[in-house]
């Protein structure tokens, strides 16, 4: 007979490489943390998408972040509503495929954002916006589709047919999610560290004070950290480390709210444009400065502000170089 325990599922099982059984009171807390976090994340994702659409910024970086928020919104709604699928085996498989695809899309869009950031930093962006965004869309939406389809074909009838409506560690199909997530997180963290090192090197060259250098580096880290998805790596820690499970669920179930609070609202340029749009007026860093575009067609001052306050200076310096 078909029996499934997914009604007790929490965010923790997504990255685990083996089945585990936690005490019921801990499971209860983790499930409630997951549901509360998803509620906050859905609100944050909706606010981020609204803000990106409302504020007139034509940026490939924000295009990637907006799509990431859409994927995260879909993934978390599918995750929260998946318990309706448990009584039926075929619905459990469909639920597994949906969650697998949407959460992979979240990580692929994060990877697309950081690859775009690397090209932006090295000034290797070329071509029309349509071509660049075709590449971003291919990474963010098409690559996960290929991974899910390939996994379903290779695993066959055992896809989403275990104790949970999810990929099984027994047949190795869980690596179709854990592997790409670890790869994307490793690339994202490497690029983020590279950005911070370049920023520190530039500030040192310009004889910027230590306090200002640390402030710029912290600004970049805080703005980019929710997009990097590095907190997902906590999920591969064995489940009996309960404190890590709490931290994993807390940080990742609420990711949409962290993106809105850190990546969106910590951008002074976005806040300035929002104030301008609402009729509150802006100062020197207002729309006039934001309208300056680089050769790639992106609004460079806005893009660099989202990267971190210190990199706006790098951008300005490169423009003045012969």
Secondary structure, DSSP 4 states (H G I P E B T S, - for coil): -----GGG--GGGGS-SS-----HHHHHHHHHHHHHHHHHHHHHHHHHHHHHHHS----HHHHHHHHHHHHHHHHHHHHHTGGGGTTSHHHHHHHHHHHHHHHHHHHHHHHHHHHHHHHHHTT---S-HHHHHHHHHIIIIIHHHHHHHHHHHHHGGGTT-SSSSS--TTTTTTHHHHHHHHHHHHHHHHHHHHHHHHHHHHHHHTT--HHHHHHHHHHHHHHHHHHH-GGGGGGGS-TT-HHHHHHHHHHHHTHHHHIIIIIITT-HHHHHHHHHHTTS---TTSHHHHT-B-TTSSBHHHHHHHH-HHHHHHHHHHHH--
